[in-house]
Amino acid sequence: MNFGGLISFSEDRPAIDEEFSNIPVITVKPDELPPGAETKNRYANVIPMPETRVMLNPRGSGHNSDYINANFVKGYKGADKFYIACQAPMQSTLPDFWQMIWEQNTRVIMMVTSLTEKGVERCADYLPPSEVVDCHRLFGDYQVTLKKREVKDKLIISNLQLKNLETNLWRDVTHLWYGGWPVQGVPSDPGTILAFLMEARSHMKTNSGPHVVHCSPGTGRTGTLIACDIAIREFELSRSVDVPKTVYAIRRCRAGAVQTRDQYALIYKVINLYASKLSGGVLDSI
């Protein structure tokens, strides 16, 4: 779909809903989960695809110490392991989360959930609270230090230092937290998502490992954000976009990605906004 087609189609909600309903749904059977690993899942019905599951280096004799509810997701033009889509860490899996960040050499984390929604925990807090007082937190063999925090409109950027206490090595990690996603539905202003992705892109350019994206289950919002990023990259280089193909490709890596019609429509709103700005000369390619 080129720019002209994008303009008209992005306003045709019935056509968008029909297109979404025709994208194949990928499911993972409960018996594909390693025995005993269910205690590490935030939601019983959100199971990582076995073929693309991120494996941790096993620690000691711990049962399922290699397990984390996370999947590698391909990027634009099938770039292998470009993203990791994962569930929000639980209190019991915080060391696993930071172990994954370290082992995969991830330098950028994108978070699209609140810590709690309607009084229910959606994500365990895994960042130090302040860069002045209490700037260190320890998770297993990993120490996380908050060096700088910048608060923008609906966006918090935390510059972190991640240290492996076993090897005494450290590296910088950027955490970008989008706080504008309502409990129900999707953000009303697609410009806030575009601004978030543009900010993230400036950090992703120097990231050699997979970019980690998570909401709470790591499916709906996570898949939507990844689809927006891939669609932007596709339009940037070819001036055309194939949203259903993009969403299906993400689902083949992370089952359940992009869960609702509203989320799917949001992808079109974001890419249409980007295309309009790019074609109108308002911004350069990001």
C-alpha positions as CSV (number, residue, x, y, z in Angstrom):
1,M,0.0,0.0,0.0
2,N,1.5,3.3,-1.1
3,F,1.0,6.7,0.5
4,G,-2.2,7.4,-1.5
5,G,-3.7,4.1,-0.5
6,L,-2.7,4.6,3.1
7,I,-4.5,7.9,3.4
8,S,-7.8,6.5,2.2
9,F,-7.6,3.1,3.9
10,S,-6.6,4.5,7.3
11,E,-9.9,6.3,7.4
12,D,-12.0,3.2,6.5
13,R,-12.5,1.5,9.9
14,P,-14.8,-1.3,8.6
15,A,-12.2,-2.3,6.0
16,I,-9.4,-2.2,8.7
17,D,-11.5,-4.4,11.0
18,E,-12.2,-6.9,8.2
19,E,-8.5,-7.0,7.3
20,F,-7.6,-7.6,10.9
21,S,-10.1,-10.5,11.2
22,N,-8.5,-12.2,8.2
23,I,-5.0,-12.3,9.7
24,P,-4.2,-15.9,10.9
25,V,-4.2,-16.3,14.7
26,I,-1.3,-18.3,16.1
27,T,-1.8,-20.3,19.3
28,V,0.6,-22.2,21.5
29,K,-0.7,-25.3,23.2
30,P,-0.1,-25.6,27.0
31,D,1.7,-28.9,26.5
32,E,4.4,-27.0,24.6
33,L,5.4,-25.3,27.9
34,P,8.4,-27.0,29.7
35,P,7.0,-28.9,32.7
36,G,7.0,-26.7,35.8
37,A,7.7,-23.5,33.9
38,E,4.1,-22.2,34.4
39,T,5.2,-20.6,37.7
40,K,7.3,-18.2,35.7
41,N,4.4,-17.0,33.5
42,R,2.5,-13.9,34.5
43,Y,-0.6,-15.2,32.6
44,A,-1.5,-18.9,32.2
45,N,-2.7,-18.4,28.7
46,V,0.3,-16.5,27.4
47,I,2.9,-19.1,26.4
48,P,6.1,-18.3,24.4
49,M,6.5,-20.0,21.0
50,P,8.9,-22.9,21.4
51,E,10.6,-22.2,18.1
52,T,11.6,-18.6,18.9
53,R,11.8,-18.7,22.7
54,V,14.7,-16.9,24.3
55,M,16.9,-19.3,26.3
56,L,18.8,-18.2,29.4
57,N,22.1,-19.8,30.3
58,P,21.2,-22.4,32.9
59,R,22.3,-21.5,36.5
60,G,23.3,-24.3,38.9
61,S,20.8,-27.2,39.1
62,G,17.7,-25.0,39.3
63,H,14.7,-26.4,37.5
64,N,13.9,-24.5,34.3
65,S,16.6,-22.0,35.0
66,D,16.9,-21.5,31.2
67,Y,13.3,-20.4,30.9
68,I,11.9,-16.9,30.4
69,N,8.6,-15.9,28.9
70,A,10.1,-14.1,25.9
71,N,10.4,-14.6,22.1
72,F,12.8,-13.3,19.5
73,V,10.9,-11.3,16.9
74,K,12.2,-10.6,13.4
75,G,12.6,-7.0,12.2
76,Y,12.1,-5.3,8.8
77,K,13.0,-7.6,5.9
78,G,13.2,-10.5,8.2
79,A,16.2,-9.2,10.3
80,D,16.8,-12.1,12.7
81,K,16.4,-11.5,16.5
82,F,15.9,-7.8,16.0
83,Y,13.4,-7.5,18.9
84,I,12.6,-9.5,22.0
85,A,8.9,-9.5,22.9
86,C,8.5,-10.5,26.6
87,Q,6.1,-10.5,29.5
88,A,6.6,-7.9,32.2
89,P,8.9,-9.3,34.9
90,M,7.3,-10.6,38.1
91,Q,9.0,-10.3,41.5
92,S,10.2,-13.9,41.1
93,T,11.6,-13.4,37.6
94,L,13.4,-10.1,38.0
95,P,16.9,-11.8,38.1
96,D,15.9,-13.8,34.9
97,F,14.9,-10.5,33.2
98,W,18.2,-8.8,33.8
99,Q,20.1,-12.0,33.0
100,M,18.4,-12.0,29.6
101,I,19.2,-8.3,29.0
102,W,22.9,-9.1,29.8
103,E,23.2,-12.3,27.8
104,Q,21.5,-10.9,24.7
105,N,23.6,-7.7,24.9
106,T,20.4,-5.6,24.8
107,R,21.0,-1.9,25.1
108,V,17.4,-0.6,24.7
109,I,14.3,-1.6,26.6
110,M,10.9,-0.2,25.6
111,M,8.1,-0.5,28.3
112,V,4.4,0.1,27.4
113,T,2.5,-0.7,30.6
114,S,2.0,0.9,34.0
115,L,3.2,-1.0,37.1
116,T,-0.4,-1.3,38.3
117,E,-3.7,-0.9,36.4
118,K,-7.0,-0.8,38.3
119,G,-5.2,-2.0,41.5
120,V,-3.7,-5.0,39.8
121,E,0.1,-5.4,39.4
122,R,1.0,-5.4,35.7
123,C,4.7,-5.3,36.1
124,A,7.2,-5.6,38.9
125,D,9.2,-2.5,39.5
126,Y,12.7,-3.2,38.1
127,L,14.3,0.2,38.1
128,P,16.0,2.2,40.8
129,P,13.7,5.0,42.1
130,S,16.1,7.9,42.0
131,E,19.5,8.9,40.6
132,V,20.3,10.8,43.7
133,V,19.3,8.6,46.6
134,D,18.9,4.8,46.3
135,C,20.2,4.7,42.8
136,H,21.3,1.0,42.9
137,R,19.3,-2.1,42.9
138,L,20.5,-5.7,43.0
139,F,18.8,-8.5,41.0
140,G,20.7,-11.8,41.4
141,D,24.1,-11.4,39.9
142,Y,23.3,-8.0,38.3
143,Q,23.4,-4.5,39.7
144,V,21.4,-1.8,38.0
145,T,22.4,1.8,38.6
146,L,20.3,4.8,37.5
147,K,22.7,7.4,36.1
148,K,20.1,9.9,34.7
149,R,16.4,10.1,34.3
150,E,14.6,12.5,31.9
151,V,10.8,13.0,32.0
152,K,9.1,14.1,28.8
153,D,5.4,14.2,27.8
154,K,4.1,10.6,28.4
155,L,7.7,9.4,28.3
156,I,10.4,8.6,30.9
157,I,13.9,7.9,29.7
158,S,16.3,6.3,32.2
159,N,20.0,5.9,31.5
160,L,21.2,2.8,33.3
161,Q,24.4,1.0,34.0
162,L,24.1,-2.8,34.2
163,K,26.9,-4.5,36.0
164,N,27.6,-8.3,36.0
165,L,28.9,-8.9,39.5
166,E,30.4,-12.3,38.5
167,T,32.7,-10.8,35.9
168,N,32.8,-7.1,37.1
169,L,31.9,-6.0,33.6
170,W,29.3,-3.3,32.9
171,R,27.5,-1.7,30.1
172,D,25.0,1.1,29.4
173,V,21.3,0.4,28.9
174,T,18.6,2.9,27.9
175,H,15.1,2.3,29.3
176,L,12.2,4.1,27.6
177,W,8.8,4.0,29.4
178,Y,5.7,5.1,27.5
179,G,3.0,6.1,30.0
180,G,0.2,7.2,27.8
181,W,-1.5,3.9,27.1
182,P,-5.0,3.9,28.8
183,V,-6.2,0.9,30.8
184,Q,-8.9,0.3,28.1
185,G,-8.4,0.9,24.4
186,V,-5.5,2.7,22.8
187,P,-3.8,6.1,23.0
188,S,-6.1,8.7,21.4
189,D,-3.1,10.6,19.9
190,P,-1.0,8.5,17.5
191,G,1.6,11.3,17.6
192,T,2.6,10.2,21.1
193,I,3.5,6.7,19.9
194,L,5.4,8.2,16.9
195,A,7.3,10.5,19.3
196,F,8.1,7.5,21.5
197,L,9.4,5.5,18.6
198,M,11.4,8.4,17.2
199,E,13.1,8.8,20.6
200,A,13.7,5.1,20.8
201,R,15.2,5.0,17.3
202,S,17.9,7.4,18.3
203,H,19.1,4.9,20.9
204,M,18.4,1.7,18.8
205,K,20.9,2.8,16.1
206,T,23.8,1.9,18.5
207,N,22.2,-1.2,19.9
208,S,24.0,-4.4,18.7
209,G,21.7,-6.8,20.6
210,P,17.9,-7.3,20.3
211,H,15.6,-4.4,21.3
212,V,13.4,-5.6,24.2
213,V,9.8,-4.6,24.1
214,H,7.3,-5.5,26.8
215,C,3.8,-4.6,28.1
216,S,2.3,-6.8,30.8
217,P,1.7,-10.1,28.8
218,G,4.0,-9.1,26.0
219,T,1.5,-9.6,23.3
220,G,-1.1,-6.8,22.5
221,R,0.6,-3.5,23.1
222,T,4.0,-5.1,22.6
223,G,3.1,-6.4,19.1
224,T,1.4,-3.2,18.2
225,L,4.5,-1.1,19.0
226,I,6.8,-3.5,17.1
227,A,4.4,-3.5,14.1
228,C,4.5,0.3,14.1
229,D,8.3,0.3,14.2
230,I,8.6,-2.2,11.4
231,A,5.9,-0.4,9.3
232,I,7.8,2.9,9.7
233,R,11.1,1.3,8.6
234,E,9.3,-0.3,5.6
235,F,7.7,3.0,4.5
236,E,10.9,4.9,5.1
237,L,12.8,2.8,2.6
238,S,10.2,1.7,0.1
239,R,7.4,4.3,0.4
240,S,4.9,1.5,0.8
241,V,3.7,-0.7,3.6
242,D,2.0,-4.1,4.2
243,V,0.5,-4.0,7.7
244,P,-1.3,-7.4,7.6
245,K,1.9,-9.2,6.5
246,T,3.8,-7.4,9.2
247,V,1.4,-8.4,12.0
248,Y,1.3,-12.0,10.8
249,A,5.1,-12.2,10.7
250,I,5.2,-10.9,14.3
251,R,2.6,-13.4,15.4
252,R,4.7,-16.2,13.9
253,C,7.4,-15.2,16.4
254,R,5.2,-14.2,19.4
255,A,1.7,-15.7,19.6
256,G,-1.0,-13.3,20.4
257,A,0.7,-10.2,19.1
258,V,-1.7,-7.3,18.3
259,Q,-4.8,-8.5,20.1
260,T,-7.6,-6.0,19.3
261,R,-9.1,-4.2,16.4
262,D,-8.3,-0.9,18.1
263,Q,-4.7,-1.8,18.4
264,Y,-4.6,-2.8,14.7
265,A,-6.2,0.4,13.7
266,L,-3.7,2.3,15.7
267,I,-0.9,0.9,13.6
268,Y,-2.5,2.5,10.5
269,K,-2.9,5.8,12.3
270,V,0.7,5.9,13.4
271,I,2.1,4.9,10.0
272,N,-0.2,7.3,8.2
273,L,0.9,10.1,10.5
274,Y,4.6,9.2,9.8
275,A,4.0,9.0,6.1
276,S,2.2,12.4,6.1
277,K,5.0,14.1,8.0
278,L,7.7,12.4,5.8
279,S,6.0,13.2,2.5
280,G,5.2,16.7,3.7
281,G,8.8,17.4,4.6
282,V,8.0,17.9,8.2
283,L,10.6,15.4,9.3
284,D,13.5,13.5,7.8
285,S,13.7,9.8,7.8
286,I,14.3,8.6,11.4
